[in-house]
Amino acid sequence: MRSLPTLKKHSILPGFGLTLGFTMLYLGLVVLIPLSTIFLKTMGISGAQLWSIVTEPRLVASYQLSLGASLAAASLNAVFGLLVAWVLVRYQFPGKKLIDGLVDLPFALPTAVAGITLTTLFAPNGWIGQYFALAGIKVAFAPLGVVVALTFISLPFVIRMVQPVLQTLDKEVEEAAACLGANRWQTFVKIIFPELMPALLTGFALAFARALGEYGSVVFISGNMPMQTEITPLLIMIKLEQYDYAGASVVAAVMLVTSFVLLFFINILQWWSSNRHA
């Protein structure tokens, strides 16, 4: 008996080999090759010189400020970004579309303009800063101002990652939980939040990465005081202006490795959270 011919399995995306090759070529030219030059530039430096550059007190202070302020800004945006996304998805109110559009303003606004605007607002004699000054709180030209600037420029990442997930959540599951006796808080913690966790972690990672490399909006509001309000990207620029290309490459490599390790850890946490609630 003649057997029927088997159907050949086709990829969902036609031309996979060609598109994969183009993807790797594009990523290599745009991402991998430029980043690899940072490490190639540091290969001519001895271990002792490398360590002395990395552990320079001025640089260590900038590491602490950049990483600490970026983590603080990403954490704030994880909380309040979730709240903003919840309001935009679950409630109807006048001006909703306007507010939804304003969320993307940090994307479109030049970072230098954002820095000047925030400095004007939060300076000791500014519209908002004067009230903080009365309470003895210094925002502009202080580490707190760096956190404010980084929070502003990284806010959209969390909102835009959480918003689509909230829109696709099945409300019948929440209704079923309510019928079984769960209150609103229990429904949110046990039903809604586990579904939002992967998107929230992704938004947190993107916000952190964006804040860690920010330069334009911070240099105005920070005041750039050595050992106090200098961020690491600023010191990279200073070394480049002094034609210390090797030193700038070393600092850039440290930030690159640190960012990669933290983002890798966050992605592992996101993967674990997704599998746990799958």
VEXVO-623602 format. One line per 3 residues: number of its first residue (from 1); their letters; for each residue x, y, z of N, C-alpha, C. Coordinates in pm, whole numbers, plus 50000, padded with zeros to 5 digits. Example, Ala and Ser with C-alpha at 12.3 -4.5 7.8 and 13.67 -1.06 7.14 Angstrom:
BEGIN
1 = as = 51319:49431:50780:51230:49550:50780:51320:49670:50780 | 51285:49775:50708:51367:49894:50714:51290:50003:50787
This chain:
BEGIN
1 = mrs = 50086:49881:50000:50000:50000:50000:50089:50124:50000 | 50054:50214:49914:50138:50334:49898:50115:50430:50015 | 50224:50469:50079:50212:50560:50194:50196:50703:50148
4 = lpt = 50124:50776:50229:50102:50917:50197:50230:50997:50220 | 50258:51093:50136:50380:51173:50155:50369:51259:50282 | 50477:51264:50354:50479:51345:50476:50497:51492:50440
7 = lkk = 50426:51573:50515:50435:51717:50491:50561:51772:50556 | 50632:51853:50485:50754:51916:50536:50718:52031:50628 | 50781:52028:50743:50753:52134:50841:50822:52263:50798
10 = hsi = 50746:52368:50800:50800:52498:50763:50806:52587:50886 | 50906:52671:50888:50918:52766:50997:50808:52870:50987 | 50766:52918:51102:50663:53023:51103:50714:53147:51032
13 = lpg = 50842:53178:51053:50903:53293:50987:50982:53244:50867 | 50941:53280:50746:51015:53234:50628:51153:53297:50620 | 51247:53221:50562:51382:53273:50548:51454:53288:50679
16 = fgl = 51440:53188:50768:51498:53200:50902:51649:53215:50898 | 51714:53135:50814:51859:53142:50807:51908:53279:50764 | 51844:53336:50663:51884:53468:50613:51858:53577:50717
19 = tlg = 51739:53573:50777:51704:53676:50875:51791:53664:51000 | 51822:53539:51042:51910:53522:51157:52050:53575:51127 | 52100:53547:51008:52230:53599:50971:52234:53750:50968
22 = ftm = 52128:53811:50912:52121:53957:50910:52112:54013:51051 | 52036:53944:51138:52023:53990:51276:52157:53988:51348 | 52232:53880:51334:52361:53869:51400:52461:53970:51342
25 = lyl = 52455:53992:51211:52542:54091:51149:52510:54231:51201 | 52382:54262:51208:52342:54395:51254:52381:54416:51400 | 52354:54315:51485:52391:54327:51627:52542:54335:51643
28 = glv = 52615:54263:51559:52760:54269:51567:52815:54406:51533 | 52761:54466:51427:52809:54598:51384:52766:54709:51479 | 52645:54698:51532:52590:54807:51613:52623:54792:51761
31 = vli = 52629:54667:51810:52643:54646:51955:52777:54582:51990 | 52803:54464:51937:52916:54384:51985:53051:54447:51952 | 53071:54488:51827:53201:54546:51788:53231:54675:51864
34 = pls = 53136:54772:51873:53166:54892:51953:53198:54861:52099 | 53124:54766:52160:53149:54734:52300:53282:54662:52317 | 53318:54579:52221:53444:54505:52232:53565:54599:52227
37 = tif = 53551:54711:52157:53663:54805:52150:53697:54864:52286 | 53598:54869:52375:53625:54919:52510:53725:54829:52580 | 53704:54697:52569:53795:54603:52634:53929:54595:52561
40 = lkt = 53927:54610:52429:54053:54608:52354:54141:54727:52393 | 54077:54839:52423:54153:54960:52459:54222:54944:52594 | 54166:54859:52681:54224:54841:52814:54330:54732:52819
43 = mgi = 54351:54659:52709:54446:54548:52711:54590:54594:52724 | 54619:54717:52687:54755:54766:52698:54790:54820:52835 | 54696:54813:52928:54720:54863:53064:54758:54747:53155
46 = sga = 54857:54768:53237:54900:54663:53330:54796:54645:53441 | 54805:54534:53511:54710:54505:53617:54715:54608:53729 | 54837:54653:53764:54850:54752:53871:54788:54885:53831
49 = qlw = 54814:54928:53708:54754:55052:53660:54602:55041:53652 | 54554:54927:53607:54410:54905:53598:54345:54914:53735 | 54406:54852:53832:54349:54854:53967:54353:54995:54028
52 = siv = 54462:55068:54002:54472:55204:54057:54367:55297:53997 | 54335:55276:53867:54232:55358:53804:54094:55323:53859 | 54066:55193:53869:53933:55149:53913:53905:55190:54056
55 = tep = 54008:55184:54143:53989:55212:54286:54021:55355:54324 | 54033:55442:54230:54055:55584:54261:53939:55636:54345 | 53966:55703:54458:53858:55745:54548:53749:55826:54479
58 = rlv = 53788:55913:54388:53687:55993:54317:53596:55905:54232 | 53654:55801:54171:53574:55709:54091:53486:55621:54178 | 53539:55576:54291:53459:55493:54381:53336:55569:54431
61 = asy = 53356:55696:54462:53242:55778:54504:53139:55792:54393 | 53186:55803:54268:53093:55813:54156:53020:55681:54132 | 53092:55567:54152:53025:55438:54141:52909:55429:54240
64 = qls = 52936:55465:54362:52835:55455:54467:52714:55542:54435 | 52739:55664:54386:52629:55754:54354:52551:55704:54233 | 52620:55664:54127:52552:55621:54005:52468:55496:54029
67 = lga = 52529:55396:54092:52456:55271:54117:52345:55291:54218 | 52374:55362:54326:52272:55383:54429:52155:55465:54379 | 52184:55574:54307:52076:55658:54255:51996:55585:54148
70 = sla = 52063:55505:54064:51992:55430:53961:51900:55325:54022 | 51947:55255:54123:51863:55156:54191:51746:55223:54263 | 51773:55337:54325:51665:55410:54393:51560:55458:54294
73 = aas = 51605:55514:54181:51511:55563:54080:51429:55450:54020 | 51495:55337:53988:51424:55223:53931:51325:55165:54032 | 51361:55162:54158:51270:55111:54261:51150:55201:54278
76 = lna = 51171:55332:54279:51058:55426:54287:50965:55411:54168 | 51024:55397:54051:50942:55383:53931:50868:55250:53927 | 50927:55147:53987:50858:55018:53993:50730:55030:54076
79 = vfg = 50734:55109:54182:50616:55126:54268:50516:55222:54205 | 50562:55341:54175:50469:55443:54125:50435:55422:53978 | 50524:55360:53902:50490:55325:53764:50377:55224:53760
82 = llv = 50380:55126:53850:50270:55030:53860:50140:55100:53896 | 50148:55196:53986:50029:55270:54026:49972:55351:53910 | 50059:55419:53835:50013:55499:53721:49952:55409:53614
85 = awv = 50017:55297:53586:49964:55204:53486:49828:55150:53530 | 49813:55122:53658:49685:55072:53710:49574:55174:53690 | 49603:55299:53720:49502:55405:53705:49465:55425:53559
88 = lvr = 49564:55423:53471:49538:55444:53328:49458:55330:53266 | 49472:55209:53318:49404:55094:53260:49267:55072:53323 | 49258:55087:53455:49137:55044:53525:49033:55154:53546
91 = yqf = 49066:55279:53522:48972:55388:53551:48953:55477:53429 | 48835:55536:53420:48802:55634:53318:48781:55769:53385 | 48848:55872:53333:48838:56005:53392:48873:56108:53287
94 = pgk = 48829:56232:53303:48862:56337:53206:49012:56362:53200 | 49064:56377:53079:49206:56402:53061:49292:56278:53064 | 49231:56161:53057:49307:56037:53064:49404:56024:52946
97 = kli = 49358:56056:52825:49445:56046:52709:49562:56144:52717 | 49537:56261:52774:49645:56359:52790:49752:56307:52886 | 49708:56251:52998:49803:56196:53094:49879:56078:53035
100 = dgl = 49808:55994:52958:49872:55881:52895:49978:55928:52795 | 49953:56037:52727:50052:56092:52636:50170:56155:52709 | 50145:56216:52826:50252:56279:52902:50352:56178:52956
103 = vdl = 50308:56052:52968:50399:55948:53018:50521:55936:52927 | 50501:55954:52798:50611:55939:52701:50694:56066:52686 | 50662:56170:52761:50736:56296:52747:50885:56281:52772
106 = pfa = 50929:56207:52875:51074:56190:52893:51145:56126:52775 | 51072:56048:52693:51133:55991:52574:51164:56098:52471 | 51070:56192:52454:51082:56293:52349:51162:56416:52392
109 = lpt = 51165:56443:52521:51231:56564:52570:51382:56546:52571 | 51458:56639:52513:51604:56630:52521:51650:56629:52666 | 51748:56547:52695:51790:56531:52834:51844:56660:52894
112 = ava = 51910:56741:52812:51962:56869:52863:51847:56961:52904 | 51740:56962:52824:51623:57042:52858:51561:56993:52988 | 51554:56860:53004:51500:56804:53127:51585:56844:53247
115 = git = 51717:56840:53230:51805:56878:53340:51790:57024:53380 | 51783:57113:53281:51767:57256:53311:51633:57281:53378 | 51527:57216:53328:51394:57235:53385:51388:57186:53529
118 = ltt = 51442:57067:53556:51440:57014:53692:51524:57099:53786 | 51637:57150:53737:51720:57237:53820:51646:57365:53856 | 51576:57422:53758:51498:57544:53784:51388:57520:53886
121 = lfa = 51324:57404:53878:51213:57373:53969:51261:57341:54110 | 51372:57266:54121:51414:57214:54251:51531:57289:54312 | 51575:57400:54251:51677:57483:54313:51623:57542:54443
124 = png = 51710:57583:54536:51662:57638:54663:51565:57755:54648 | 51575:57830:54539:51481:57940:54513:51381:57906:54404 | 51372:57778:54365:51280:57735:54260:51137:57721:54310
127 = wig = 51047:57695:54217:50906:57684:54251:50879:57574:54352 | 50945:57460:54335:50925:57348:54426:51035:57342:54531 | 51157:57371:54491:51270:57360:54581:51263:57452:54701
130 = qyf = 51195:57566:54688:51186:57658:54800:51110:57598:54918 | 51013:57512:54889:50938:57449:54998:51020:57339:55064 | 51102:57269:54985:51194:57172:55044:51299:57243:55128
133 = ala = 51343:57361:55081:51444:57438:55155:51392:57480:55292 | 51265:57512:55300:51206:57550:55429:51213:57434:55528 | 51205:57312:55476:51213:57193:55561:51357:57145:55580
136 = gik = 51453:57220:55525:51593:57183:55539:51638:57073:55446 | 51562:57049:55338:51595:56944:55242:51651:57008:55116 | 51770:56968:55077:51833:57020:54956:51817:56918:54845
139 = vaf = 51753:56959:54738:51729:56867:54626:51832:56892:54515 | 51826:57010:54456:51923:57042:54350:52062:57056:54409 | 52163:57016:54330:52304:57022:54369:52331:56933:54490
142 = apl = 52261:56821:54493:52275:56722:54599:52244:56585:54542 | 52283:56476:54610:52250:56342:54558:52101:56320:54536 | 52017:56384:54615:51873:56370:54596:51830:56421:54460
145 = gvv = 51895:56525:54410:51863:56578:54278:51896:56478:54168 | 52003:56400:54188:52038:56296:54090:51927:56191:54084 | 51875:56153:54200:51766:56055:54204:51641:56111:54135
148 = val = 51612:56238:54157:51496:56300:54093:51510:56297:53941 | 51626:56335:53891:51648:56337:53746:51639:56197:53686 | 51699:56100:53752:51696:55963:53700:51556:55904:53708
151 = tfi = 51481:55940:53809:51342:55893:53819:51259:55950:53705 | 51282:56074:53672:51206:56139:53565:51232:56074:53429 | 51357:56049:53397:51388:55999:53262:51360:55850:53245
154 = slp = 51344:55775:53356:51323:55630:53344:51181:55587:53377 | 51093:55680:53410:50956:55645:53446:50880:55571:53336 | 50886:55612:53208:50802:55548:53105:50828:55398:53087
157 = fvi = 50947:55352:53119:50980:55211:53094:50890:55118:53174 | 50871:55149:53301:50788:55062:53386:50642:55069:53342 | 50592:55190:53318:50451:55205:53281:50420:55133:53151
160 = rmv = 50504:55152:53051:50478:55092:52920:50499:54941:52918 | 50571:54886:53014:50584:54741:53023:50466:54679:53097 | 50415:54746:53199:50307:54691:53281:50170:54714:53217
163 = qpv = 50155:54825:53149:50025:54862:53094:49963:54756:53003 | 50036:54703:52904:49974:54601:52817:49933:54474:52892 | 50010:54436:52994:49976:54316:53070:49847:54337:53148
166 = lqt = 49832:54456:53206:49709:54486:53277:49589:54485:53184 | 49607:54531:53062:49497:54536:52967:49452:54397:52924 | 49542:54300:52926:49508:54165:52879:49467:54071:52992
169 = ldk = 49471:54117:53117:49430:54032:53228:49281:54000:53219 | 49246:53876:53245:49107:53832:53239:49037:53873:53369 | 48939:53962:53359:48868:54008:53478:48779:53900:53537
172 = eve = 48747:53798:53459:48665:53690:53512:48738:53615:53624 | 48871:53610:53616:48949:53546:53722:48936:53624:53852 | 48938:53756:53842:48921:53840:53960:48780:53824:54017
175 = eaa = 48681:53816:53929:48544:53795:53975:48528:53660:54043 | 48596:53559:53990:48590:53427:54053:48654:53430:54191 | 48765:53502:54205:48830:53514:54336:48739:53585:54435
178 = acl = 48669:53689:54387:48576:53761:54475:48460:53670:54518 | 48413:53587:54426:48303:53494:54459:48346:53390:54562 | 48475:53358:54563:48527:53260:54659:48561:53323:54793
181 = gan = 48537:53454:54805:48555:53520:54935:48680:53604:54949 | 48758:53618:54843:48880:53699:54852:48846:53847:54847 | 48912:53925:54932:48893:54070:54925:48981:54129:54817
184 = rwq = 48975:54260:54799:49049:54323:54689:49200:54308:54707 | 49248:54320:54829:49391:54309:54852:49440:54168:54824 | 49365:54068:54869:49403:53929:54843:49399:53898:54693
187 = tfv = 49300:53953:54624:49292:53933:54479:49412:53992:54408 | 49453:54111:54452:49568:54176:54389:49697:54099:54416 | 49717:54058:54541:49842:53992:54579:49854:53853:54518
190 = kii = 49747:53777:54518:49754:53637:54478:49715:53612:54332 | 49640:53704:54272:49594:53682:54135:49661:53777:54036 | 49657:53906:54067:49703:54006:53970:49855:54024:53973
193 = fpe = 49910:54042:54092:50052:54074:54103:50144:53967:54046 | 50118:53835:54068:50204:53735:54003:50206:53745:53851 | 50095:53786:53791:50092:53803:53646:50171:53925:53601
196 = lmp = 50176:54025:53688:50246:54149:53654:50396:54143:53684 | 50437:54047:53767:50576:54045:53813:50678:54039:53700 | 50666:53951:53600:50767:53950:53492:50777:54083:53419
199 = all = 50663:54145:53387:50666:54274:53318:50723:54383:53409 | 50691:54375:53538:50743:54473:53632:50894:54462:53646 | 50945:54340:53650:51090:54321:53658:51159:54369:53531
202 = tgf = 51096:54344:53417:51154:54393:53291:51158:54546:53289 | 51049:54609:53332:51047:54755:53340:51150:54808:53437 | 51167:54739:53550:51269:54779:53647:51408:54771:53585
205 = ala = 51436:54661:53513:51567:54644:53451:51594:54752:53347 | 51494:54781:53264:51510:54884:53162:51530:55022:53225 | 51453:55050:53331:51467:55179:53399:51604:55192:53463
208 = far = 51652:55084:53523:51784:55087:53585:51894:55109:53481 | 51886:55035:53370:51986:55051:53265:51985:55191:53206 | 51866:55245:53187:51854:55381:53133:51912:55483:53230
211 = alg = 51884:55466:53358:51932:55562:53458:52083:55553:53476 | 52138:55431:53468:52280:55414:53492:52366:55486:53388 | 52318:55492:53266:52396:55558:53161:52356:55701:53134
214 = eyg = 52266:55757:53214:52218:55893:53190:52327:55996:53219 | 52331:56098:53137:52432:56204:53152:52371:56344:53144 | 52296:56371:53037:52253:56507:53009:52167:56571:53115
217 = svv = 52070:56497:53169:51978:56557:53265:52037:56566:53405 | 52147:56493:53430:52203:56488:53565:52308:56596:53587 | 52385:56628:53484:52498:56719:53504:52452:56858:53546
220 = fis = 52329:56895:53515:52281:57028:53554:52232:57029:53698 | 52153:56931:53737:52092:56932:53868:52185:56881:53978 | 52289:56807:53940:52378:56750:54042:52479:56851:54096
223 = gnm = 52519:56946:54013:52621:57042:54056:52762:56992:54031 | 52781:56862:54007:52911:56804:53971:53020:56836:54072 | 52989:56818:54200:53088:56841:54305:53169:56713:54328
226 = pmq = 53302:56719:54316:53384:56599:54332:53360:56531:54466 | 53355:56399:54461:53334:56313:54578:53194:56323:54638 | 53109:56404:54577:52974:56421:54633:52864:56396:54530
229 = tei = 52866:56470:54421:52756:56461:54325:52805:56435:54183 | 52922:56375:54168:52972:56340:54036:52926:56199:54000 | 52866:56184:53883:52827:56052:53835:52938:55994:53748
232 = tpl = 52939:55864:53732:53046:55798:53656:53050:55841:53509 | 52937:55853:53437:52946:55901:53298:53014:56037:53287 | 52998:56124:53388:53065:56254:53384:53217:56236:53392
235 = lim = 53265:56145:53476:53408:56123:53487:53465:56062:53359 | 53385:55981:53290:53429:55930:53160:53449:56045:53063 | 53354:56140:53062:53367:56256:52974:53487:56341:53011
238 = ikl = 53514:56354:53141:53629:56434:53186:53759:56370:53138 | 53769:56237:53149:53889:56168:53103:53906:56179:52952 | 53796:56177:52878:53804:56194:52733:53851:56334:52698
241 = eqy = 53803:56434:52770:53846:56571:52745:53993:56591:52778 | 54047:56509:52870:54188:56515:52905:54273:56421:52819 | 54210:56362:52715:54276:56270:52623:54328:56144:52693
244 = dya = 54266:56111:52806:54300:55988:52876:54204:55879:52828 | 54227:55833:52705:54135:55737:52644:54140:55601:52714 | 54258:55562:52758:54270:55433:52827:54194:55436:52960
247 = gas = 54209:55545:53035:54137:55556:53162:53987:55560:53142 | 53942:55632:53039:53799:55637:53010:53746:55500:52971 | 53828:55423:52898:53786:55288:52858:53776:55197:52979
250 = vva = 53868:55212:53074:53863:55129:53195:53736:55157:53274 | 53705:55283:53293:53584:55318:53368:53459:55270:53294 | 53459:55287:53162:53345:55240:53083:53330:55089:53092
253 = avm = 53443:55017:53094:53437:54871:53105:53382:54828:53240 | 53419:54898:53345:53367:54867:53478:53216:54884:53482 | 53168:54994:53428:53023:55018:53425:52952:54917:53338
256 = lvt = 53014:54880:53226:52953:54783:53136:52939:54647:53203 | 53045:54601:53270:53041:54472:53337:52940:54474:53452 | 52940:54584:53528:52846:54595:53639:52702:54593:53590
259 = sfv = 52675:54666:53484:52540:54669:53428:52499:54531:53378 | 52593:54462:53310:52562:54330:53256:52530:54232:53369 | 52609:54234:53475:52587:54141:53587:52452:54166:53652
262 = llf = 52420:54294:53677:52292:54326:53742:52174:54292:53652 | 52184:54325:53524:52076:54292:53432:52060:54142:53414 | 52172:54069:53414:52165:53923:53405:52094:53866:53527
265 = fin = 52126:53918:53644:52060:53871:53766:51910:53902:53762 | 51874:54020:53714:51732:54057:53706:51660:53969:53606 | 51725:53936:53493:51663:53848:53394:51645:53706:53449
268 = ilq = 51742:53659:53527:51727:53528:53591:51608:53530:53688 | 51596:53639:53763:51484:53653:53856:51352:53658:53781 | 51350:53727:53668:51229:53733:53586:51194:53596:53531
271 = wws = 51294:53521:53483:51270:53386:53432:51216:53295:53541 | 51273:53305:53661:51227:53222:53772:51083:53258:53810 | 51051:53388:53809:50916:53430:53842:50816:53382:53738
274 = snr = 50854:53386:53609:50764:53341:53503:50736:53193:53513 | 50841:53112:53539:50824:52968:53550:50747:52929:53676 | 50763:53008:53779:50697:52975:53906:50546:52991:53894
277 = ha = 50504:53093:53817:50361:53121:53807:50303:53074:53675 | 50380:52993:53602:50331:52942:53474:50219:52839:53495
